[in-house]
Amino acid sequence: SPPPPLVINKLLYPRLSYDPDEFVPITVIGAIPNVLLVNPHVPAATVQELIAYAKANPGKLNYASQGSGTTSHLTAELFKSMAGGLDVTHIPYKGTAPALTDLLAGQVDMMCDNLGVSLPHVRAGKLKALAVASRKRFPGLPQVPALAETLPGFESVAWFGIVAPPRTSPAIAEKVAVGVQEALKLPDLRKRLADLSAEPLGYGPAQTAAFMRQESERWGAVIRAAHVKVE
């Protein structure tokens, strides 16, 4: 899930027992969009209305996360920043399950979560999905806009990929990537990814390396700006 430890741990922890930059990028298999969720009691039906309400009521809203430094935490901080510096209180939990439970119960107001986990609650009407955090709308929820439609450039997806041990040869990395690309053409695998709300990608080694650098830069900026500390 992203931002994955390989990309952000070096930004959160002063000392690691390994150098994440030594691993050889091979491929990004796919990505699942994160989604901006609010409890139905929140008086906002769109991203614009949520931003306006938060600005008119500084400090009134709060948001749940899976914990400090997690995907949900960093995505919410990116949203607060790009929306103009919203005053919304962070409530960290120990994992997705307790955070989502309290969001459903109305104990917290909002959360940025993995769409694959929260989609059933959205379809059941128990949570409002104001926007997905992928660059484009999610085909399974075509009526829900992308956050980038309101905040250009916004993107936060849970991606999963493959890296190899240090000093793996480029030829081997390319061969594995090609094998993954071929596998992603299989109907059964594509259906399984669709069931998880995932978009198949199949990047090659060079594109994967560039993508990982971009992710590190994106989340590094969020971590520094929000003064994120891991407890």
N, C-alpha and C positions, 0 to 999 in steps of 0.2 A: 504494500500500500504506500502511497506517497503522501507527503514527500518521504521516500524510503530512507532507512537509516544510512544506507551507503552514500546518500547525497547530503543529508542534513546533520548527521551525528557529529561530523567534524566542526559544524557551526555551533553545536549545543554543548559539546563536552571538550574541556581543555586538553584532556589526555585520552587517547585511545590506544588499545593494544595492537592496532593494525593501521595501515595507511590506506584509506578507501580509494585514493587516487591511483594505487598500484594495480587495482583490478582492471581487467580488460573488458570494455563494453562489447556486448555481442548483439543484443536485440531488445527492443521494447515490444513485448507480445501484444499488449492491449491496454486500454484505459477505461476506467469507470468514472463518470463525472461525479463530483460532489454537488450537493444541492443545498440551497438556503431554505431552511424549514422554520415555520413559526407555528406556535400553538394557535388553535382557532380563536382564542380569546384576545389575541393581539389585533388591534384595529387597523390592519393593513392587508390589502388584497394584492398589492403590487410592490415591487422593489422601490419605486418612487414614493409610494405611500409610507413604506417602512422607514425610509430615509427621512422623510418629512416629519414623521411622528417622533423618531429618535432625536432629531434636531430640536423639535418643539418641547421635548421632555427629556432633557439631558439627565443621565443617571437613572432613569426610571426602568429602562429595559435591561435584561441580562441575557447572557447566552451560555449554553452548556458546551463543554468540550470533553473529549476522551481523556484529557489530561494535558498538562503544560508541555508544549513543544510538539503536540500531535497534529495530524492533518486538520482536524476540526478546529483546533485552536488557531493555527496559522492562517487558515482560510478565513476565519472570522476576523482576525486582525487585519488581513489584507482588505477585506470588505470595509471595515471601519475606516481604514486609511484612505482608500480610493473613493469612499463616499463623502469625504471631507472632514475626517477626524471625528467620528461619532463617539459619544460618551455612552458606552454600553459595557456593563460589568461582566467580567469573565468568571464563570463558575466551573472550575475544573472537577472532573469526576475520574474515577479509576476504571476507564474503559467505556465502550460504546453502550453496553446494555443498561447500566444505571443512569447514564445521561439521557438516553432515549426514553427510558421509563419515566423520568421526571418531566421531560418535555411533553410526553403524552398526557401526563397527569396535570399539566399546567403549573408545575412548581418552578419551571424556568420558561422563558419566553421564546427563545429561538436557538437554533443550532445549525451548523454546517456539517452535513453528514454524507457518507457514501450512499449514492443513490441505490445501489444494489441491496443495501440493508433497509433503507427507509421507504422504498417504493410501495410495499404493501400497505403501509400506514397512510400514505398519500392517496392511494387508490381507494382506500376504505373511508376517506374523508376525516380521518383522525388528526391529520396534520396538513397544513397548507404549504405547498411547495411554491415559493415565490419565483425562483429561478434556478436553473442548473448552471454549474460553473464551468462547463465545457465551452469551447469557442462557438459552437453552434447548438441549436436546440436538439434535445434528445428525441429520437424517433418514437420512443415508447410513451413520451409525454409531449406531443407536438404543441399543445396549448400553453405549455410552460415556457416562458422566454429564457434565453441565455442571459446571464448577468452582464455579459459583454455588450448587450443591446442597450443597457443603461450606463454601464461603466466600461467604456472601450478598453480592450486589452486584458480584461479580467479573465483568468483561467486558473482552475484548480481541479486536477483530475487525479484519481488514484490509479497509478500505472504499475504494471508489473513486467519485469524483464529478466534477462539472463546476463550475467557477467562471468568471466572466466578467471582462473588464478593468474597472478602476475606472471609476465613473460610468456603467456600463451601466444603462439605465432599468429600473425594476421590471417594466414591461410586457413588455419583451424577455425578462427573466429568467423571468418566469412562462410565457411562450410556449414557451421552450426546455424548461422543466421539464415542461410538459404533453406536449410531443412525446416526451420520454423516457418518461413514464408510459405513453403509448400504445404505444411501441415495446416496453416491458416486458411487454405483453400478448401479444406474438407468440410462438407455440409454439416456433419455431426458436431465438429468442433466449433464452427461458426454459430450453430444453434445453441450450444452450451454457453458460449460467450454472451450471446444475446440474452439468454436466461439470467445471466449475472449482470445485465445492463452494461456490458462491456463492448467497446468498439475495438475490433481487431486492427492492429497496426503493422507489425512485422518490419520494424526498422532494420536497416543494415548497421554494421559496426560504426561507421563514420557518423551516420545520422543519430545513432544512440549516444555516442560520445558527445555530440553537439547538444542533444536534448538534455543530457545529464548536467552539462555545464550551465545550460539555461535555467534548469530547475534549481541548481545550487545558487545561482545569482539571484533568482526570484525570491527564494525563501530566505536566503542570507539577508537580503534587504529588509524583509519583514521582521526577521528575528532581531536585527539591530535596531530598527525603528521602534519596535514594540518592547524592546528590552526583555525579550523572552528568556526566562530562566527555567531550567529543569530542576524540579524538586527531588 
